[in-house]
Amino acid sequence: MTHELLIETIHLSKVYGSGESAVHALDDINLAVAAGEFVAIMGPSGCGKSTLLNMLGALDQPTTGEVWVAGENLARLKDVDAFRASTVGFVFQLHNLLPTLSALENVETPMQGRVASARVRRARALHLLERVGLAERARALPNQLSGGQRQRIAIARALANSPKLVLADEPTGALDSQSGEEILRLIGELNRSEGATVAVVTHDRRVAQATQRILRMQDGRIVEDHRVSDPLEEDLRTLAYSKLGETILDPADAPMQKITPEEETVLRRLVERLRRPQ
């Protein structure tokens, strides 16, 4: 693994079960992600997105192949818990905050056993709450916070030990559109300011378009890997890989039969842009 890379997978495969009932969740994944990149992983349900995220976070072991993160071969880790605590921060769709702890105490939790000084832990947690705009709610319990605020706390918690890698699994999935956009902006800002590599699993094209690079998965494989450029080009890519795109390519299928509300929105935006005077 070279110094420029934070993540590298080599012929990575994951199979659940055996024989005819075997499920190939990941199939020969070769991936390289540089330090500091902000990457989106997209694809239909069951395509292997979350399985790949679990592999990168040392939450699961491959059937074959290798996973390297921050110079470590994850199959050879002597202390997996210590690696996860120091190197990887996790943000999930559901915030998973401890309900009886305050926002400040939740952010401090990952530092227990790693930062000896209670004063230093408290100062770090307060700093992170300031970074996510919630210093004034430091004493609040999770049930006293909105969904967007709870997710901000979860992001602050993920950054507690200054991880090199932040893994986010549908971080905006349980939020309304406004809160989701705020969380997305926050993750992007922290990616730039903290320097952490961020990999986010999402179904939301708005989330993906706010990253630097998009990986599309299907049937356990990465079928497309490209840098994010012009928003119009990203909309066209969304269309190309959509159910509508599949329908257009299938002459036996009735046109528009499989269109979803999201795809309709993309089409409307495309038409409006194309009709706009130059």
Secondary structure per residue as TSV (DSSP state, phi and psi in degrees):
chain	resnum	aa	ss	phi	psi
A	1	M	-	360.0	129.5
A	2	T	-	-80.7	165.0
A	3	H	T	-68.2	-25.6
A	4	E	T	-74.8	-21.2
A	5	L	E	-93.0	139.1
A	6	L	E	-98.8	-34.1
A	7	I	E	-124.3	135.4
A	8	E	E	-146.8	127.3
A	9	T	E	-115.6	140.7
A	10	I	E	-125.5	111.6
A	11	H	E	47.0	47.4
A	12	L	E	-77.9	125.7
A	13	S	E	-136.0	147.3
A	14	K	E	-136.9	123.2
A	15	V	E	-121.9	128.4
A	16	Y	E	-104.1	131.1
A	17	G	S	82.5	-169.5
A	18	S	-	-151.9	167.8
A	19	G	G	65.6	-145.7
A	20	E	G	-68.2	-23.2
A	21	S	G	-90.7	2.8
A	22	A	-	-62.5	140.1
A	23	V	E	-113.8	118.8
A	24	H	E	-89.8	87.5
A	25	A	E	-68.6	-36.9
A	26	L	E	-131.1	136.4
A	27	D	E	-132.0	95.0
A	28	D	E	58.6	58.0
A	29	I	E	-86.0	121.5
A	30	N	E	-117.5	113.3
A	31	L	E	-139.3	139.2
A	32	A	E	-131.7	127.7
A	33	V	E	-127.9	126.5
A	34	A	E	-77.8	155.8
A	35	A	T	-60.1	133.8
A	36	G	T	88.9	-2.8
A	37	E	-	-73.5	154.4
A	38	F	E	-120.1	106.8
A	39	V	E	-119.1	136.2
A	40	A	E	-104.6	141.3
A	41	I	E	-117.4	116.5
A	42	M	E	-119.9	166.9
A	43	G	-	148.2	166.4
A	44	P	S	-67.9	162.6
A	45	S	T	-57.8	136.7
A	46	G	T	84.7	7.2
A	47	C	S	-84.0	-10.8
A	48	G	S	111.9	5.7
A	49	K	H	-60.0	-54.0
A	50	S	H	-68.4	-33.3
A	51	T	H	-62.1	-42.6
A	52	L	H	-62.8	-42.9
A	53	L	H	-61.0	-41.7
A	54	N	H	-62.5	-37.3
A	55	M	H	-65.2	-42.8
A	56	L	H	-67.3	-28.8
A	57	G	T	-92.7	9.6
A	58	A	T	59.5	32.4
A	59	L	S	-93.3	-11.4
A	60	D	S	-150.5	161.0
A	61	Q	-	-111.1	141.5
A	62	P	-	-71.8	155.3
A	63	T	S	-75.0	-45.4
A	64	T	E	-141.7	162.4
A	65	G	E	93.3	-177.7
A	66	E	E	-128.2	149.6
A	67	V	E	-128.1	121.0
A	68	W	E	-114.6	131.2
A	69	V	E	-136.5	125.5
A	70	A	T	53.1	41.0
A	71	G	T	81.0	3.8
A	72	E	E	-110.8	131.9
A	73	N	E	-79.4	112.7
A	74	L	G	-64.3	-22.1
A	75	A	G	-73.3	-15.2
A	76	R	G	-112.3	13.7
A	77	L	-	-65.2	134.4
A	78	K	S	-82.1	-31.0
A	79	D	-	-137.3	93.1
A	80	V	H	-63.8	-40.8
A	81	D	H	-62.6	-42.0
A	82	A	H	-65.4	-39.6
A	83	F	H	-61.7	-48.6
A	84	R	H	-61.7	-41.8
A	85	A	H	-65.1	-35.4
A	86	S	H	-94.3	-24.0
A	87	T	H	-114.7	-28.0
A	88	V	E	-122.8	134.0
A	89	G	E	-112.6	138.9
A	90	F	E	-114.7	135.9
A	91	V	E	-129.3	122.2
A	92	F	E	-109.7	168.3
A	93	Q	S	-58.9	-43.9
A	94	L	S	-96.7	130.0
A	95	H	-	-59.2	-28.7
A	96	N	-	58.4	33.2
A	97	L	-	-74.2	150.2
A	98	L	-	-76.4	119.0
A	99	P	T	-66.2	-24.3
A	100	T	T	-93.7	-0.2
A	101	L	S	-106.3	148.1
A	102	S	-	-71.0	170.3
A	103	A	H	-56.2	-45.8
A	104	L	H	-61.1	-44.9
A	105	E	H	-67.3	-35.1
A	106	N	H	-62.4	-41.4
A	107	V	H	-69.5	-33.0
A	108	E	H	-70.6	-27.0
A	109	T	G	-51.7	-47.6
A	110	P	G	-63.7	-18.0
A	111	M	G	-85.4	-11.5
A	112	Q	T	-61.1	127.6
A	113	G	T	85.7	-9.4
A	114	R	T	-114.0	-31.3
A	115	V	-	-117.3	111.7
A	116	A	-	-67.1	-38.8
A	117	S	-	-81.3	122.1
A	118	A	H	-62.5	-34.6
A	119	R	H	-65.4	-41.4
A	120	V	H	-67.5	-40.2
A	121	R	H	-61.2	-44.8
A	122	R	H	-64.1	-40.6
A	123	A	H	-66.2	-41.2
A	124	R	H	-64.7	-43.8
A	125	A	H	-63.8	-42.4
A	126	L	H	-63.7	-39.6
A	127	H	H	-61.0	-43.8
A	128	L	H	-68.0	-37.2
A	129	L	H	-63.7	-36.2
A	130	E	H	-63.8	-40.9
A	131	R	H	-62.3	-33.2
A	132	V	T	-97.0	8.3
A	133	G	T	77.1	26.9
A	134	L	-	-131.4	27.6
A	135	A	G	-59.2	-34.1
A	136	E	G	-73.9	-11.9
A	137	R	G	-107.6	22.2
A	138	A	T	-58.3	-32.0
A	139	R	T	-92.5	-3.8
A	140	A	-	-74.4	144.8
A	141	L	-	-82.7	157.7
A	142	P	G	-53.6	-37.5
A	143	N	G	-73.6	-3.7
A	144	Q	G	-100.0	5.9
A	145	L	S	-117.5	154.0
A	146	S	-	-74.8	169.3
A	147	G	H	-59.8	-42.6
A	148	G	H	-65.0	-39.3
A	149	Q	H	-66.0	-41.1
A	150	R	H	-61.9	-38.1
A	151	Q	H	-69.5	-32.5
A	152	R	H	-63.5	-41.1
A	153	I	H	-62.0	-41.5
A	154	A	H	-62.3	-37.0
A	155	I	H	-67.5	-43.7
A	156	A	H	-59.1	-42.2
A	157	R	H	-61.9	-40.0
A	158	A	H	-63.2	-25.8
A	159	L	T	-94.6	2.0
A	160	A	T	-54.0	-42.6
A	161	N	T	-100.7	22.9
A	162	S	-	51.1	57.4
A	163	P	-	-68.5	152.8
A	164	K	S	-79.2	-23.2
A	165	L	E	-131.8	130.6
A	166	V	E	-115.4	124.7
A	167	L	E	-110.5	123.0
A	168	A	E	-122.8	121.7
A	169	D	E	-106.0	104.2
A	170	E	S	49.4	55.9
A	171	P	T	-66.9	-18.7
A	172	T	T	-108.2	3.5
A	173	G	T	-63.2	-30.8
A	174	A	T	-99.8	11.0
A	175	L	S	-110.2	157.2
A	176	D	-	-70.9	168.8
A	177	S	H	-61.7	-40.8
A	178	Q	H	-66.5	-46.8
A	179	S	H	-63.4	-37.6
A	180	G	H	-62.1	-42.3
A	181	E	H	-65.2	-37.8
A	182	E	H	-65.3	-42.8
A	183	I	H	-64.0	-39.7
A	184	L	H	-62.8	-45.6
A	185	R	H	-61.6	-40.6
A	186	L	H	-63.0	-45.6
A	187	I	H	-61.2	-41.8
A	188	G	H	-63.1	-42.3
A	189	E	H	-64.1	-42.0
A	190	L	H	-69.7	-33.0
A	191	N	H	-59.5	-42.2
A	192	R	H	-74.5	-43.0
A	193	S	H	-81.8	-37.0
A	194	E	H	-86.6	-20.2
A	195	G	-	78.0	7.7
A	196	A	-	-76.4	144.6
A	197	T	E	-74.6	135.1
A	198	V	E	-123.2	128.5
A	199	A	E	-120.9	121.9
A	200	V	E	-123.0	126.2
A	201	V	E	-86.5	131.6
A	202	T	-	-155.5	152.3
A	203	H	S	-100.0	-8.5
A	204	D	-	-91.8	116.4
A	205	R	H	-63.4	-28.7
A	206	R	H	-64.5	-39.9
A	207	V	H	-64.3	-48.2
A	208	A	H	-61.1	-40.8
A	209	Q	H	-69.4	-16.5
A	210	A	T	-86.9	-4.3
A	211	T	S	-92.7	-175.5
A	212	Q	S	-96.6	-20.1
A	213	R	E	-154.3	139.5
A	214	I	E	-121.6	127.4
A	215	L	E	-106.0	130.3
A	216	R	E	-110.1	130.0
A	217	M	E	-113.5	150.4
A	218	Q	E	-155.2	129.7
A	219	D	T	52.3	42.1
A	220	G	T	79.9	5.1
A	221	R	E	-121.7	154.1
A	222	I	E	-86.1	113.2
A	223	V	E	-98.8	-14.1
A	224	E	E	-153.4	143.8
A	225	D	E	-146.3	110.3
A	226	H	E	-144.6	158.7
A	227	R	E	-81.8	141.1
A	228	V	-	-74.0	131.7
A	229	S	-	-129.2	-110.9
A	230	D	-	-77.8	135.2
A	231	P	H	-55.5	-36.0
A	232	L	H	-64.1	-42.3
A	233	E	H	-62.9	-37.3
A	234	E	H	-66.3	-38.4
A	235	D	H	-63.3	-40.1
A	236	L	H	-65.0	-38.0
A	237	R	H	-65.4	-40.6
A	238	T	H	-59.1	-43.8
A	239	L	H	-62.8	-42.6
A	240	A	H	-62.6	-33.8
A	241	Y	T	-100.2	10.0
A	242	S	S	-86.1	173.4
A	243	K	H	-62.4	-35.9
A	244	L	H	-62.9	-42.2
A	245	G	H	-60.4	-40.7
A	246	E	H	-65.0	-38.9
A	247	T	H	-64.2	-42.5
A	248	I	H	-61.7	-35.9
A	249	L	H	-80.1	-11.7
A	250	D	-	-106.1	100.4
A	251	P	T	-64.3	-17.4
A	252	A	T	-85.0	-5.7
A	253	D	S	-102.6	140.0
A	254	A	-	-67.4	129.0
A	255	P	T	-56.2	141.8
A	256	M	T	69.8	0.6
A	257	Q	T	-64.9	-31.2
A	258	K	T	-103.7	11.5
A	259	I	-	-67.4	141.8
A	260	T	-	-108.2	163.9
A	261	P	H	-57.2	-37.6
A	262	E	H	-64.4	-42.3
A	263	E	H	-66.5	-35.1
A	264	E	H	-62.4	-40.4
A	265	T	H	-62.7	-43.1
A	266	V	H	-61.8	-44.8
A	267	L	H	-60.8	-43.3
A	268	R	H	-61.2	-43.2
A	269	R	H	-63.1	-40.4
A	270	L	H	-62.4	-46.4
A	271	V	H	-63.7	-44.0
A	272	E	H	-59.9	-41.9
A	273	R	H	-67.7	-41.0
A	274	L	H	-66.8	-30.0
A	275	R	H	-86.6	-9.6
A	276	R	S	-67.7	133.5
A	277	P	-	-59.2	139.3
A	278	Q	-	-80.7	360.0
